[in-house]
Amino acid sequence: MNATTSTEADSSELEEHDHGAVRVLRLNRPSTKNSLTLDVVEALHAALGRVEADERVRALVLSGVPGAFCSGADLRWLLESVAAGSAVRDVMARFQALPLRIVELEKPVIACITGPAVGFGADLALACDLRVLAQSAYLQEKFVHVGLMPDGGGSYFLTRYVGSARALELLLLGTRIDSARALTLGLVTQVMADAEVEAGALALASSLAAGPALALSRIKHAVHGTAAELRAALAREAEGQLSLLQSEDVQEGVRAFMEQRAPVFTGK
Protein backbone atom coordinates (compact mmCIF):
# COMPACT_ATOMS: atom_id res chain seq x y z
CA MET A 1 0.00 0.00 0.00
CA ASN A 2 1.40 3.35 -0.95
CA ALA A 3 0.82 5.74 1.92
CA THR A 4 -0.57 9.18 1.25
CA THR A 5 0.42 10.43 4.70
CA SER A 6 2.37 9.02 7.60
CA THR A 7 1.79 9.47 11.29
CA GLU A 8 4.56 10.40 13.69
CA ALA A 9 4.41 6.91 15.19
CA ASP A 10 6.26 5.08 12.41
CA SER A 11 8.82 2.66 13.85
CA SER A 12 11.11 -0.06 12.60
CA GLU A 13 8.78 -2.89 13.67
CA LEU A 14 5.33 -1.35 13.26
CA GLU A 15 4.55 1.00 10.39
CA GLU A 16 1.58 3.30 10.68
CA HIS A 17 0.11 5.15 7.70
CA ASP A 18 -3.09 6.97 6.79
CA HIS A 19 -4.89 6.62 3.47
CA GLY A 20 -7.66 9.18 3.75
CA ALA A 21 -9.92 7.93 6.55
CA VAL A 22 -8.22 4.52 6.69
CA ARG A 23 -5.37 3.82 9.09
CA VAL A 24 -2.97 1.03 8.08
CA LEU A 25 -0.92 -0.76 10.73
CA ARG A 26 1.75 -2.99 9.22
CA LEU A 27 3.99 -5.34 11.17
CA ASN A 28 7.57 -5.09 9.93
CA ARG A 29 9.70 -7.97 11.21
CA PRO A 30 10.33 -9.79 7.91
CA SER A 31 13.19 -11.94 9.25
CA THR A 32 10.74 -13.67 11.64
CA LYS A 33 7.64 -13.43 9.42
CA ASN A 34 6.35 -10.70 11.72
CA SER A 35 6.49 -12.68 14.96
CA LEU A 36 5.42 -10.88 18.12
CA THR A 37 7.47 -9.85 21.12
CA LEU A 38 6.13 -7.86 24.06
CA ASP A 39 7.60 -4.67 22.56
CA VAL A 40 5.66 -5.22 19.33
CA VAL A 41 2.49 -6.03 21.28
CA GLU A 42 2.82 -2.81 23.27
CA ALA A 43 3.39 -0.86 20.04
CA LEU A 44 0.17 -2.34 18.66
CA HIS A 45 -1.73 -1.38 21.81
CA ALA A 46 -0.48 2.18 21.52
CA ALA A 47 -1.39 2.33 17.83
CA LEU A 48 -4.89 0.97 18.50
CA GLY A 49 -5.30 3.65 21.15
CA ARG A 50 -4.53 6.28 18.55
CA VAL A 51 -7.06 4.74 16.18
CA GLU A 52 -9.71 4.84 18.92
CA ALA A 53 -8.98 8.48 19.73
CA ASP A 54 -8.70 9.88 16.20
CA GLU A 55 -12.12 10.82 14.82
CA ARG A 56 -10.63 11.21 11.34
CA VAL A 57 -9.87 7.46 11.24
CA ARG A 58 -12.99 5.48 10.36
CA ALA A 59 -11.55 2.09 9.39
CA LEU A 60 -8.40 0.11 10.09
CA VAL A 61 -6.33 -2.32 8.02
CA LEU A 62 -4.01 -4.65 9.90
CA SER A 63 -1.29 -6.22 7.77
CA GLY A 64 2.31 -7.37 7.64
CA VAL A 65 5.15 -6.70 5.27
CA PRO A 66 4.33 -8.44 1.99
CA GLY A 67 4.82 -12.19 2.21
CA ALA A 68 3.64 -12.62 5.80
CA PHE A 69 0.85 -11.50 8.10
CA CYS A 70 2.07 -12.74 11.48
CA SER A 71 3.77 -15.98 12.53
CA GLY A 72 2.57 -15.64 16.12
CA ALA A 73 4.57 -15.15 19.29
CA ASP A 74 8.34 -15.25 18.89
CA LEU A 75 8.93 -18.72 20.40
CA ARG A 76 12.61 -18.22 21.16
CA TRP A 77 11.83 -14.99 23.00
CA LEU A 78 8.89 -16.64 24.79
CA LEU A 79 10.89 -19.61 26.10
CA GLU A 80 13.74 -17.34 27.19
CA SER A 81 11.19 -15.30 29.13
CA VAL A 82 9.83 -18.44 30.81
CA ALA A 83 13.34 -19.68 31.66
CA ALA A 84 14.26 -16.27 33.09
CA GLY A 85 11.27 -16.40 35.42
CA SER A 86 9.55 -13.45 33.80
CA ALA A 87 5.96 -12.68 34.77
CA VAL A 88 4.55 -14.78 31.93
CA ARG A 89 0.98 -14.37 33.16
CA ASP A 90 1.30 -10.59 32.82
CA VAL A 91 2.87 -10.92 29.38
CA MET A 92 0.08 -13.23 28.25
CA ALA A 93 -2.51 -10.75 29.50
CA ARG A 94 -1.03 -8.06 27.24
CA PHE A 95 -1.05 -10.44 24.27
CA GLN A 96 -4.63 -11.53 24.94
CA ALA A 97 -5.80 -7.94 25.27
CA LEU A 98 -5.03 -7.38 21.58
CA PRO A 99 -7.78 -9.55 19.99
CA LEU A 100 -10.20 -8.32 22.64
CA ARG A 101 -9.34 -4.72 21.80
CA ILE A 102 -9.86 -5.36 18.07
CA VAL A 103 -13.27 -6.89 18.74
CA GLU A 104 -14.27 -3.98 20.97
CA LEU A 105 -12.92 -1.26 18.66
CA GLU A 106 -15.87 0.83 17.47
CA LYS A 107 -14.46 0.96 13.94
CA PRO A 108 -14.28 -1.81 11.31
CA VAL A 109 -11.00 -3.72 11.14
CA ILE A 110 -9.83 -5.58 8.03
CA ALA A 111 -7.00 -8.12 8.10
CA CYS A 112 -4.89 -8.04 4.93
CA ILE A 113 -3.22 -11.45 4.89
CA THR A 114 -0.23 -12.12 2.67
CA GLY A 115 1.63 -15.31 3.51
CA PRO A 116 1.22 -17.09 6.84
CA ALA A 117 -1.14 -16.09 9.65
CA VAL A 118 -0.04 -18.69 12.18
CA GLY A 119 -0.66 -19.29 15.87
CA PHE A 120 -1.38 -16.02 17.64
CA GLY A 121 -1.16 -14.41 14.19
CA ALA A 122 -4.15 -16.52 13.12
CA ASP A 123 -5.98 -15.41 16.26
CA LEU A 124 -5.32 -11.75 15.41
CA ALA A 125 -6.64 -12.27 11.89
CA LEU A 126 -9.75 -14.03 13.19
CA ALA A 127 -10.39 -11.19 15.64
CA CYS A 128 -10.71 -8.74 12.75
CA ASP A 129 -14.14 -8.02 11.32
CA LEU A 130 -13.24 -8.96 7.74
CA ARG A 131 -10.31 -10.80 6.18
CA VAL A 132 -8.84 -10.42 2.70
CA LEU A 133 -6.48 -13.24 1.78
CA ALA A 134 -3.82 -13.51 -0.88
CA GLN A 135 -4.06 -16.67 -2.98
CA SER A 136 -0.75 -17.96 -1.58
CA ALA A 137 -1.60 -17.05 2.03
CA TYR A 138 -2.93 -19.36 4.72
CA LEU A 139 -4.25 -19.53 8.28
CA GLN A 140 -3.03 -22.11 10.77
CA GLU A 141 -3.69 -22.63 14.47
CA LYS A 142 -0.34 -24.36 14.74
CA PHE A 143 0.00 -24.36 18.54
CA VAL A 144 -0.48 -28.11 18.91
CA HIS A 145 2.61 -28.81 16.82
CA VAL A 146 4.80 -27.43 19.61
CA GLY A 147 2.70 -28.78 22.48
CA LEU A 148 0.67 -25.63 23.07
CA MET A 149 -2.94 -24.51 22.66
CA PRO A 150 -4.52 -21.32 21.26
CA ASP A 151 -4.27 -18.37 23.62
CA GLY A 152 -5.53 -15.46 21.51
CA GLY A 153 -9.17 -16.51 21.27
CA GLY A 154 -8.74 -19.13 18.55
CA SER A 155 -11.01 -21.59 20.33
CA TYR A 156 -13.71 -18.91 20.54
CA PHE A 157 -13.45 -17.51 17.03
CA LEU A 158 -13.25 -20.82 15.16
CA THR A 159 -16.11 -22.36 17.14
CA ARG A 160 -18.25 -19.34 16.33
CA TYR A 161 -17.29 -19.20 12.65
CA VAL A 162 -17.25 -22.87 11.63
CA GLY A 163 -18.90 -24.80 14.49
CA SER A 164 -17.41 -26.96 17.23
CA ALA A 165 -16.79 -30.09 15.12
CA ARG A 166 -14.79 -28.27 12.46
CA ALA A 167 -13.08 -26.10 15.06
CA LEU A 168 -11.86 -29.19 16.89
CA GLU A 169 -10.50 -30.60 13.63
CA LEU A 170 -8.58 -27.42 12.85
CA LEU A 171 -7.27 -27.00 16.41
CA LEU A 172 -6.46 -30.62 17.30
CA LEU A 173 -4.72 -31.29 13.99
CA GLY A 174 -3.21 -27.83 13.60
CA THR A 175 -4.49 -27.88 10.03
CA ARG A 176 -3.09 -25.46 7.49
CA ILE A 177 -6.06 -23.69 5.91
CA ASP A 178 -5.15 -22.52 2.43
CA SER A 179 -6.96 -19.67 0.72
CA ALA A 180 -9.42 -21.88 -1.18
CA ARG A 181 -10.51 -23.75 1.96
CA ALA A 182 -10.63 -20.55 4.00
CA LEU A 183 -13.08 -19.12 1.49
CA THR A 184 -15.16 -22.31 1.46
CA LEU A 185 -15.34 -22.29 5.27
CA GLY A 186 -16.40 -18.66 5.28
CA LEU A 187 -13.32 -17.54 7.20
CA VAL A 188 -12.40 -14.85 4.69
CA THR A 189 -14.31 -12.21 2.78
CA GLN A 190 -12.22 -12.25 -0.38
CA VAL A 191 -9.33 -14.16 -1.94
CA MET A 192 -7.29 -12.11 -4.38
CA ALA A 193 -4.14 -12.44 -6.46
CA ASP A 194 -1.06 -11.80 -4.36
CA ALA A 195 -0.21 -8.62 -6.26
CA GLU A 196 -3.71 -7.20 -5.75
CA VAL A 197 -4.55 -8.11 -2.16
CA GLU A 198 -3.18 -4.99 -0.45
CA ALA A 199 -5.04 -2.68 -2.83
CA GLY A 200 -8.15 -4.83 -2.39
CA ALA A 201 -8.01 -4.61 1.41
CA LEU A 202 -7.54 -0.85 1.23
CA ALA A 203 -10.49 -0.50 -1.17
CA LEU A 204 -12.70 -2.52 1.16
CA ALA A 205 -11.62 -0.44 4.15
CA SER A 206 -12.20 2.78 2.21
CA SER A 207 -15.72 1.63 1.38
CA LEU A 208 -16.40 1.00 5.06
CA ALA A 209 -14.81 4.30 6.04
CA ALA A 210 -17.28 6.08 3.75
CA GLY A 211 -20.21 4.28 5.41
CA PRO A 212 -22.33 5.25 8.42
CA ALA A 213 -19.86 5.06 11.31
CA LEU A 214 -22.51 4.90 14.03
CA ALA A 215 -24.36 2.04 12.33
CA LEU A 216 -21.14 0.07 11.76
CA SER A 217 -20.22 0.45 15.42
CA ARG A 218 -23.67 -0.71 16.53
CA ILE A 219 -23.48 -3.72 14.21
CA LYS A 220 -20.17 -4.79 15.75
CA HIS A 221 -21.65 -4.42 19.22
CA ALA A 222 -24.74 -6.40 18.23
CA VAL A 223 -22.60 -9.29 17.01
CA HIS A 224 -20.17 -9.38 19.93
CA GLY A 225 -22.28 -7.90 22.73
CA THR A 226 -20.09 -7.18 25.73
CA ALA A 227 -17.56 -9.75 24.48
CA ALA A 228 -18.20 -11.70 27.69
CA GLU A 229 -17.92 -15.04 25.87
CA LEU A 230 -14.59 -14.02 24.36
CA ARG A 231 -13.30 -12.90 27.77
CA ALA A 232 -14.29 -16.25 29.26
CA ALA A 233 -12.60 -18.14 26.41
CA LEU A 234 -9.42 -16.10 26.81
CA ALA A 235 -9.38 -16.89 30.54
CA ARG A 236 -9.70 -20.61 29.82
CA GLU A 237 -6.98 -20.43 27.19
CA ALA A 238 -4.65 -18.54 29.54
CA GLU A 239 -5.11 -21.10 32.31
CA GLY A 240 -4.34 -23.97 29.96
CA GLN A 241 -1.46 -22.25 28.20
CA LEU A 242 0.32 -21.21 31.40
CA SER A 243 0.27 -24.83 32.51
CA LEU A 244 1.51 -26.09 29.15
CA LEU A 245 4.39 -23.60 29.06
CA GLN A 246 5.91 -25.39 32.06
CA SER A 247 5.76 -28.81 30.38
CA GLU A 248 8.60 -30.87 28.94
CA ASP A 249 6.52 -31.36 25.79
CA VAL A 250 6.63 -27.63 25.01
CA GLN A 251 10.40 -27.50 25.49
CA GLU A 252 10.72 -30.47 23.13
CA GLY A 253 8.26 -28.98 20.66
CA VAL A 254 10.10 -25.68 20.42
CA ARG A 255 13.50 -27.39 20.19
CA ALA A 256 12.20 -29.58 17.39
CA PHE A 257 10.76 -26.54 15.63
CA MET A 258 14.10 -24.71 15.83
CA GLU A 259 15.97 -27.81 14.68
CA GLN A 260 13.46 -28.47 11.87
CA ARG A 261 12.66 -32.01 12.97
CA ALA A 262 9.61 -33.92 14.18
CA PRO A 263 9.04 -33.57 17.94
CA VAL A 264 8.90 -36.58 20.25
CA PHE A 265 6.20 -35.83 22.83
CA THR A 266 6.04 -37.79 26.11
CA GLY A 267 2.98 -36.29 27.74
CA LYS A 268 5.04 -34.67 30.52
Buried (B, 14 or more C-beta within 10 A) or exposed (E): BEBEEEBEBEEEBBBBBBBBBBBBBBBBBEEBBBBBBBEBBEBBEEBBEBBBEBEEBBBBBBBBBBBBBBBBBBBBBBBEBBEEEEEBEEBBEEBBBBBBBBBBBEBBBBBBBBBBBBBBBBBBBBBBBBBBBBBBBBBBBBBBBBBBBBBBBBBBBBBBEBEEEBBBEBBEEBBBBBBEBBBEBEBBBBBBEBEBBBBBBBBBBBEBBEEEBEEBBEEBBEEBEEBEBBBEBBEBBBEBBBEBBEBEBBBBBBBBBEEEEEBEBEEE
